[in-house]
């Protein structure tokens, strides 16, 4: 895979000023509802390490863990610009899926090779997450209860049929759920049909990320609220003392190898410039339901619903008896969400709440937030060695829990000279291409999302 060339900004080595990571507009509801979160450990001095992983999301966290496991005599450092669990990884819906679904793609059902490869990658990621839960004792409300692809309209039913066709082609198990059953499961009269896919795990993403970061091997150090502000890449690979140097607000890190697992922000580190399409998707979480409200709801204790149309509403009832809804996408200019987009999303979340639970909707939400996902115009992705002793992976293009975990794990293995089926698949994927000018991209994204939201109709 070919990276965009680095631009030398000084003589000798290559130095870059890294743009500021913008703070989120609100705390992730998943993170806000956790108990006993200790203060962040922030880098305040100069340190050296063998492996430096930048970005503590699904990719970075599991890349660091795998490096520390495979190279136990080395020193591994993981840094994140914010709090692990309150970053993009802790802002998702908490579905660790086995097979991505994209019924709006007319070739989805016929893409047997691509779907089988996706399934293999996601299975590897799921297994690695499960290992954290079962062997390392990470608490995250883990539930292997599967997910319900649910439709509220005839249009949604047609999308479910396309998804079923793909599952048939792949020999994957699923079952149909009639109107009475899905309404009993969710407690909502909004749904008319569903497809049950058993291979998905539901979890509390912030709780998992926070716990897994604290269960890393002893040779791995973690620093939060530690953004990289400047990076100087060494261009002397034959010098055994050669180190890349990353500056942070309170210190510096001299690293033999760097692993860029910071998704769209990777493009600000000298690679794949002008390829990222940064999007935000938004979610809201209620306070815990009272006993009376639970009776009114009349639903199963926990469940996870995926909309039949990808621009519809994702819905969960959580272990701590809250309702979670997610919908609405927006373009994040310069990787920064806007307050107006968040407020618009909150209004749309209330509409979705009223459609599903009119008797409960007046309670509103306790938390609303957004989270970034990065796409490429050609759906390309990043994986491999980007420069001498600089590795990177990114651009999950959505569904990042299982996939991102596998990407990070595979990057560590690749950097240490290992081979695997996942590595072979990822090396063969196309790299992200340069997108249209930013203003054109933003206009296109906003027009497309508005159209898709309108087309989804009552699926929202």
C-alpha positions as CSV (number, residue, x, y, z in Angstrom):
1,X,0.0,0.0,0.0
2,X,1.4,3.4,-1.0
3,X,1.2,6.4,1.3
4,X,1.2,10.0,0.2
5,X,4.8,11.3,0.5
6,X,5.9,13.1,3.5
7,X,6.9,16.8,3.0
8,X,10.2,17.7,4.6
9,X,9.8,20.8,6.7
10,X,13.4,21.0,8.0
11,X,16.8,19.8,7.0
12,X,17.8,16.3,8.0
13,X,14.9,14.6,9.6
14,X,11.2,15.4,8.8
15,X,9.2,17.5,11.2
16,X,5.5,18.2,11.2
17,X,3.3,20.4,13.4
18,X,0.1,18.4,14.2
19,X,-3.2,20.3,14.3
20,X,-5.1,20.4,17.5
21,X,-7.6,17.6,18.3
22,X,-10.8,19.4,18.8
23,X,-12.6,18.8,22.2
24,X,-16.0,17.1,22.0
25,X,-19.1,19.2,22.5
26,X,-20.4,16.8,25.2
27,X,-19.4,13.8,27.2
28,X,-20.3,10.4,25.8
29,X,-23.4,9.1,27.8
30,X,-21.7,5.7,28.1
31,X,-18.7,7.4,29.8
32,X,-20.7,9.8,31.9
33,X,-22.7,6.9,33.5
34,X,-19.7,4.9,34.5
35,X,-18.6,4.8,38.2
36,X,-15.2,5.2,39.8
37,X,-13.3,6.7,36.9
38,X,-9.9,7.7,38.2
39,X,-8.1,10.9,37.0
40,X,-6.2,10.7,33.7
41,X,-2.5,10.0,33.8
42,X,-1.0,12.6,31.6
43,X,2.6,12.7,30.2
44,X,4.6,15.4,32.0
45,X,8.2,14.4,31.1
46,X,10.4,13.0,28.4
47,X,10.4,9.3,27.9
48,X,11.7,6.7,25.5
49,X,10.0,3.5,24.3
50,X,10.3,0.8,21.6
51,X,6.7,1.1,20.4
52,X,4.5,4.2,20.5
53,X,0.8,3.8,19.6
54,X,-1.0,7.0,18.9
55,X,-4.8,6.8,19.4
56,X,-6.5,4.8,22.1
57,X,-9.6,3.6,20.2
58,X,-10.5,0.1,19.0
59,X,-7.4,0.0,16.7
60,X,-4.9,1.6,18.9
61,X,-5.8,-0.1,22.2
62,X,-5.6,-3.6,20.7
63,X,-2.5,-2.7,18.7
64,X,-0.8,-1.8,21.9
65,X,-2.0,-4.9,23.7
66,X,-0.8,-7.2,20.9
67,X,2.6,-5.5,20.8
68,X,3.0,-5.9,24.5
69,X,2.0,-9.5,24.3
70,X,4.2,-10.5,21.4
71,X,7.2,-8.4,22.5
72,X,7.2,-8.7,26.3
73,X,10.7,-7.4,26.7
74,X,9.9,-4.2,24.9
75,X,8.4,-1.0,26.2
76,X,5.0,0.0,24.7
77,X,3.4,3.4,25.2
78,X,-0.2,4.2,24.3
79,X,-1.3,7.9,24.1
80,X,-4.7,9.4,23.5
81,X,-5.6,13.1,23.1
82,X,-8.6,12.6,25.4
83,X,-9.9,10.0,27.8
84,X,-10.0,6.4,26.6
85,X,-13.7,5.5,26.7
86,X,-14.8,9.1,26.0
87,X,-13.1,9.1,22.6
88,X,-14.7,8.0,19.3
89,X,-14.5,4.3,20.4
90,X,-16.6,5.1,23.5
91,X,-19.2,7.0,21.5
92,X,-20.5,4.1,19.3
93,X,-23.7,2.1,19.8
94,X,-21.9,-0.9,21.3
95,X,-22.6,-3.5,18.7
96,X,-19.7,-5.9,18.1
97,X,-20.9,-7.5,14.9
98,X,-19.8,-10.5,13.0
99,X,-20.9,-9.4,9.5
100,X,-21.4,-5.8,8.3
101,X,-24.6,-5.0,6.6
102,X,-25.1,-2.5,3.8
103,X,-28.4,-3.4,2.0
104,X,-28.4,-0.1,0.1
105,X,-25.4,-1.3,-1.9
106,X,-27.0,-3.1,-4.9
107,X,-24.0,-5.5,-5.1
108,X,-24.0,-6.3,-1.3
109,X,-25.9,-9.6,-1.7
110,X,-23.7,-10.7,-4.6
111,X,-20.3,-9.8,-3.0
112,X,-19.6,-13.2,-1.5
113,X,-15.8,-12.8,-1.5
114,X,-15.9,-9.4,0.2
115,X,-18.5,-10.4,2.7
116,X,-16.6,-13.6,3.6
117,X,-13.4,-11.6,4.1
118,X,-15.3,-9.1,6.3
119,X,-16.7,-12.0,8.3
120,X,-13.3,-13.5,8.9
121,X,-11.8,-10.1,10.0
122,X,-14.8,-9.4,12.3
123,X,-14.6,-12.9,13.9
124,X,-10.9,-12.3,14.7
125,X,-11.7,-9.0,16.3
126,X,-14.6,-10.5,18.3
127,X,-12.5,-13.3,19.6
128,X,-9.8,-10.8,20.7
129,X,-12.4,-8.7,22.6
130,X,-13.9,-11.9,24.1
131,X,-10.4,-12.8,25.4
132,X,-10.2,-9.5,27.2
133,X,-13.6,-10.2,28.9
134,X,-13.0,-13.9,29.7
135,X,-9.3,-14.0,30.5
136,X,-8.5,-10.4,31.6
137,X,-11.8,-9.9,33.5
138,X,-12.8,-6.7,31.7
139,X,-16.3,-5.7,32.7
140,X,-18.4,-4.3,29.9
141,X,-22.0,-5.7,30.2
142,X,-21.1,-8.3,27.6
143,X,-24.1,-10.0,26.1
144,X,-24.0,-12.5,23.2
145,X,-27.7,-12.0,22.5
146,X,-27.5,-11.0,18.8
147,X,-29.2,-8.1,17.1
148,X,-32.6,-7.5,15.4
149,X,-32.6,-5.8,12.0
150,X,-36.0,-4.2,12.3
151,X,-38.3,-2.5,9.8
152,X,-41.1,-0.1,10.4
153,X,-42.3,0.2,6.7
154,X,-42.6,-1.8,3.5
155,X,-39.4,0.0,2.3
156,X,-37.6,-1.3,5.4
157,X,-38.9,-4.9,4.8
158,X,-37.5,-4.8,1.2
159,X,-34.1,-3.9,2.7
160,X,-34.4,-6.8,5.1
161,X,-35.0,-9.1,2.2
162,X,-31.8,-7.9,0.5
163,X,-29.9,-8.6,3.7
164,X,-31.4,-12.1,4.0
165,X,-30.3,-12.8,0.4
166,X,-26.7,-12.0,1.3
167,X,-26.9,-14.2,4.4
168,X,-28.3,-17.0,2.3
169,X,-25.5,-16.7,-0.2
170,X,-23.0,-16.8,2.7
171,X,-24.6,-19.7,4.5
172,X,-25.1,-17.6,7.6
173,X,-27.8,-18.3,10.2
174,X,-30.7,-16.0,10.8
175,X,-34.4,-16.2,11.5
176,X,-37.4,-14.1,10.7
177,X,-39.3,-12.3,13.5
178,X,-42.9,-11.4,13.0
179,X,-44.7,-8.2,14.0
180,X,-46.1,-9.5,17.3
181,X,-42.7,-10.9,18.4
182,X,-40.6,-7.8,17.6
183,X,-43.1,-5.6,19.3
184,X,-43.0,-7.8,22.3
185,X,-39.2,-7.7,22.4
186,X,-38.9,-3.9,22.0
187,X,-42.2,-2.9,23.7
188,X,-42.8,-0.7,20.6
189,X,-45.7,-0.8,18.1
190,X,-43.5,1.0,15.6
191,X,-41.9,-2.2,14.2
192,X,-43.6,-4.6,11.8
193,X,-41.0,-7.2,11.0
194,X,-37.4,-8.1,11.9
195,X,-34.5,-10.4,11.0
196,X,-32.6,-11.8,13.9
197,X,-28.9,-12.2,13.4
198,X,-27.4,-14.3,16.3
199,X,-23.6,-13.5,15.9
200,X,-23.5,-10.0,17.4
201,X,-22.4,-9.2,20.9
202,X,-23.8,-6.1,22.8
203,X,-21.5,-4.3,25.2
204,X,-21.0,-1.0,27.0
205,X,-18.2,0.5,24.8
206,X,-16.8,3.1,27.2
207,X,-16.8,0.6,30.0
208,X,-14.9,-1.9,27.8
209,X,-12.4,0.6,26.6
210,X,-11.7,2.0,30.0
211,X,-11.3,-1.5,31.5
212,X,-9.2,-3.0,28.7
213,X,-6.8,0.0,28.9
214,X,-6.2,-0.8,32.5
215,X,-5.8,-4.5,31.8
216,X,-2.9,-4.0,29.4
217,X,0.3,-6.0,30.0
218,X,2.8,-4.5,32.5
219,X,5.2,-3.4,29.7
220,X,2.6,-1.0,28.3
221,X,2.1,2.5,29.7
222,X,-1.0,4.6,29.0
223,X,-1.2,8.4,28.9
224,X,-4.5,10.2,28.4
225,X,-5.2,13.8,27.7
226,X,-1.9,13.7,25.9
227,X,-2.2,14.9,22.3
228,X,0.8,14.8,20.0
229,X,1.5,18.4,18.9
230,X,4.7,17.9,16.8
231,X,6.3,14.9,15.3
232,X,9.8,14.5,14.0
233,X,10.3,11.4,11.9
234,X,13.8,10.0,11.8
235,X,15.2,9.2,8.3
236,X,18.2,7.2,9.5
237,X,16.9,3.6,9.5
238,X,20.4,2.1,9.7
239,X,21.2,3.9,12.9
240,X,20.4,1.7,15.8
241,X,19.9,4.8,18.0
242,X,17.5,6.4,15.6
243,X,14.2,7.5,17.2
244,X,11.1,9.3,16.1
245,X,10.3,12.2,18.4
246,X,6.8,13.2,19.4
247,X,6.2,16.3,21.4
248,X,3.2,16.7,23.7
249,X,2.0,19.7,25.8
250,X,3.8,18.4,28.9
251,X,6.6,16.2,27.6
252,X,8.1,14.2,24.7
253,X,8.4,10.6,23.5
254,X,11.3,9.1,21.7
255,X,10.1,6.0,20.0
256,X,11.8,3.3,17.9
257,X,8.6,2.6,16.1
258,X,5.4,4.6,15.8
259,X,1.9,3.2,15.1
260,X,-0.7,5.7,13.9
261,X,-4.1,4.4,15.0
262,X,-5.8,7.8,15.2
263,X,-8.2,7.4,12.3
264,X,-8.9,10.6,10.3
265,X,-6.2,12.5,12.3
266,X,-3.6,10.2,10.8
267,X,-3.9,12.4,7.7
268,X,-2.5,15.3,9.8
269,X,0.6,13.2,10.5
270,X,2.0,13.5,6.9
271,X,0.2,10.6,5.3
272,X,-2.8,10.3,3.0
273,X,-3.5,14.0,3.1
274,X,-6.9,15.2,1.7
275,X,-8.4,11.6,1.8
276,X,-10.5,11.7,4.9
277,X,-14.2,12.4,4.9
278,X,-14.9,13.0,8.6
279,X,-18.5,12.4,9.6
280,X,-20.3,12.6,12.9
281,X,-23.2,10.4,14.0
282,X,-25.2,11.3,17.1
283,X,-26.7,9.4,20.0
284,X,-28.8,10.0,23.1
285,X,-29.3,8.1,26.3
286,X,-32.2,8.3,28.8
287,X,-31.9,8.2,32.6
288,X,-32.7,4.8,34.1
289,X,-36.4,3.9,33.7
290,X,-38.4,3.8,36.9
291,X,-40.4,0.7,37.8
292,X,-43.5,2.3,36.5
293,X,-41.9,3.3,33.2
294,X,-40.4,-0.2,32.8
295,X,-44.0,-1.6,33.1
296,X,-45.2,0.9,30.5
297,X,-42.3,-0.1,28.2
298,X,-43.2,-3.8,28.5
299,X,-40.1,-4.9,26.7
300,X,-37.4,-7.6,27.1
301,X,-34.8,-6.7,29.7
302,X,-32.1,-5.9,27.1
303,X,-32.1,-5.8,23.3
304,X,-30.4,-4.3,20.3
305,X,-32.1,-3.1,17.2
306,X,-30.4,-2.2,13.9
307,X,-32.5,-0.1,11.5
308,X,-33.4,-1.8,8.2
309,X,-32.2,1.4,6.5
310,X,-28.7,2.5,7.6
311,X,-30.1,6.1,8.0
312,X,-32.8,4.9,10.4
313,X,-32.6,4.7,14.1
314,X,-30.5,2.3,16.2
315,X,-32.2,1.4,19.4
316,X,-31.0,-0.4,22.6
317,X,-32.3,-1.1,26.1
318,X,-29.2,-1.3,28.3
319,X,-28.3,-3.4,31.3
320,X,-28.8,-0.4,33.6
321,X,-32.3,0.0,32.2
322,X,-31.8,3.0,29.9
323,X,-33.0,3.5,26.3
324,X,-30.3,4.4,23.8
325,X,-31.1,5.9,20.3
326,X,-28.8,6.8,17.5
327,X,-29.4,8.5,14.1
328,X,-28.4,11.5,12.0
329,X,-25.1,12.0,10.2
330,X,-23.3,15.2,9.6
331,X,-20.1,16.4,8.0
332,X,-17.5,17.5,10.5
333,X,-15.6,20.4,8.9
334,X,-11.9,20.2,9.9
335,X,-12.8,17.2,12.1
336,X,-14.9,19.4,14.4
337,X,-18.6,18.9,15.1
338,X,-20.9,21.8,15.2
339,X,-23.3,22.8,18.0
340,X,-26.1,23.2,15.5
341,X,-25.6,19.7,14.2
342,X,-25.8,18.3,17.7
343,X,-28.9,20.3,18.5
344,X,-30.6,19.2,15.3
345,X,-29.7,15.6,16.1
346,X,-31.2,15.9,19.6
347,X,-34.5,17.1,18.0
348,X,-34.5,14.2,15.7
349,X,-33.8,11.8,18.5
350,X,-36.8,13.1,20.3
351,X,-38.9,12.5,17.2
352,X,-37.6,9.0,17.0
353,X,-38.4,8.5,20.7
354,X,-42.0,9.7,20.2
355,X,-42.5,7.4,17.3
356,X,-41.4,4.3,19.2
357,X,-42.6,5.1,22.8
358,X,-45.1,8.0,22.8
359,X,-46.0,7.3,26.4
360,X,-42.4,7.5,27.6
361,X,-41.0,10.2,25.2
362,X,-41.8,13.1,27.5
363,X,-39.0,12.0,29.8
364,X,-36.5,13.1,27.2
365,X,-32.8,12.3,27.4
366,X,-30.1,12.6,30.1
367,X,-27.2,12.6,27.7
368,X,-26.7,13.5,24.0
369,X,-23.4,13.3,22.1
370,X,-21.7,12.8,18.8
371,X,-18.9,10.6,17.6
372,X,-16.6,10.7,14.6
373,X,-16.2,8.1,11.9
374,X,-13.9,8.5,8.9
375,X,-14.7,7.4,5.4
376,X,-12.9,7.6,2.1
377,X,-14.5,8.5,-1.2
378,X,-13.5,5.0,-2.6
379,X,-14.1,3.2,0.7
380,X,-10.4,2.6,0.8
381,X,-8.5,1.9,4.0
382,X,-5.0,2.3,5.5
383,X,-2.9,-0.7,6.6
384,X,0.8,-1.3,6.7
385,X,4.2,0.4,6.9
386,X,3.8,4.1,5.9
387,X,7.5,5.0,6.3
388,X,10.6,3.6,7.9
389,X,9.4,2.3,11.3
390,X,6.1,4.1,11.0
391,X,3.0,1.9,10.7
392,X,-0.7,2.8,10.5
393,X,-4.2,1.6,10.1
394,X,-7.4,3.4,9.7
395,X,-10.6,4.2,7.9
396,X,-12.9,1.5,9.2
397,X,-15.8,3.1,7.2
398,X,-18.2,2.4,10.0
399,X,-18.9,-0.8,12.1
400,X,-15.6,-0.3,13.9
401,X,-15.8,-2.4,17.1
402,X,-14.9,-5.9,15.7
403,X,-13.3,-4.6,12.6
404,X,-11.2,-1.9,14.3
405,X,-10.0,-4.4,16.9
406,X,-8.9,-6.8,14.2
407,X,-7.1,-4.0,12.3
408,X,-5.1,-3.0,15.4
409,X,-4.2,-6.5,16.3
410,X,-3.1,-7.3,12.7
411,X,-1.0,-4.1,12.5
412,X,1.0,-5.2,15.6
413,X,1.5,-8.6,14.2
414,X,2.5,-7.3,10.8
415,X,5.1,-4.9,12.3
416,X,6.7,-7.8,14.2
417,X,7.1,-9.9,11.1
418,X,4.1,-12.2,11.5
419,X,1.7,-13.3,8.8
420,X,-2.0,-14.1,8.9
421,X,-5.1,-14.4,6.7
422,X,-6.3,-11.0,8.1
423,X,-3.0,-9.3,7.2
424,X,-3.2,-10.7,3.7
425,X,-6.7,-9.4,3.3
426,X,-5.9,-6.0,4.6
427,X,-2.8,-5.6,2.5
428,X,-4.8,-6.3,-0.6
429,X,-7.4,-3.5,0.1
430,X,-7.2,-0.3,-1.9
431,X,-5.8,2.8,-0.2
432,X,-8.0,5.8,0.3
433,X,-8.0,8.1,-2.7
434,X,-7.9,11.9,-2.7
435,X,-11.4,13.3,-2.3
436,X,-13.0,16.3,-3.9
437,X,-12.2,19.8,-2.6
438,X,-13.5,20.2,1.0
439,X,-16.3,22.5,0.1
440,X,-17.6,20.2,-2.6
441,X,-17.3,17.2,-0.3
442,X,-19.2,19.0,2.5
443,X,-22.0,20.0,0.2
444,X,-22.2,16.5,-1.2
445,X,-22.3,14.9,2.2
446,X,-24.9,17.3,3.5
447,X,-27.1,16.8,0.4
448,X,-26.7,13.0,0.5
449,X,-27.4,12.7,4.2
450,X,-30.5,14.9,3.9
451,X,-31.8,12.9,1.0
452,X,-31.0,9.5,2.7
453,X,-32.7,10.7,5.9
454,X,-35.8,11.7,4.0
455,X,-35.8,8.5,2.1
456,X,-35.6,6.4,5.3
457,X,-38.8,8.0,6.4
458,X,-40.4,6.2,9.4
459,X,-37.3,4.0,9.7
460,X,-35.8,7.0,11.5
